[in-house]
Amino acid sequence: MTQGELDFTLPRPEPVRPKILRDGRSFDERFAEFHQQNPHVYQELVRLARQAKSVGIQKLGIRMLWEVMRWNFLLRTERAEGDFKLNDHLHSRYARLLNQEPDLRGSFEFRELKS
């Protein structure tokens, strides 16, 4: 490149490194453990997504489904059962799982994962 020319090449992005949490696990490891221990969360999200699709809704928002599910669990869960919580950082992973269901494929838009 000669003097006065502009360089329009884009810098190469750094590879995404898994974020290591305080307990030494990656976020993906933590998600996998939660998902394995709580299969009802995925089942409820699939049910809600299919319910929305059945009435003609083509594009779904995982945050909307997440909050509806949170509300439903709040109403159905006994407070004495413990402190079952739905971490807001998990929903993006669930959207990717939902996208693997043939009838839900393409229902969600995705952004690049940051961790």
Residue, then its C-alpha position, 0 to 999 in steps of 0.5 A: m500500500t502506498q502513502g495516501e491509500l486507505d486500507f479497507t481490509l478488515p481485521r481478523p476476529e480473534p477466536v472466541r474462547p470459552k468464558i471460564l466461570r468462577d467454578g472453573r467450568s465453561f458456560d457451555e459446560r454449565f448449560a449442559e449440566f443444567h439441561q441434563q438436570n432439567p429436561h422439563v425446561y426444554q420440553e416446556l419451550v418446545r411446547l410453547a414454540r409449537q403452540a405459537k406456530s399452531v396459531g400462525i406465528q412464524k418468527l419467535g422470540i426466545r426471550m418471550l417464550w422464556e418469560v412465559m415459561r418462567w411465569n408458568f413455572l412460578l404459578r405451578t411450583e410450590r415455593a417449598e420445593g426449593d429455589f428453582k431458577l431460570n438463568d437469563h443467560l441460558h435462553s440463547r442456548y435453548a433457542r439453538l436447541l429448539n432450532q434443531e427441531p424440524d418443525l421449529r427450524g428457522s423460527f429464531e434469529f441468532r446472534e454470535l455467542k459471546s461466551 
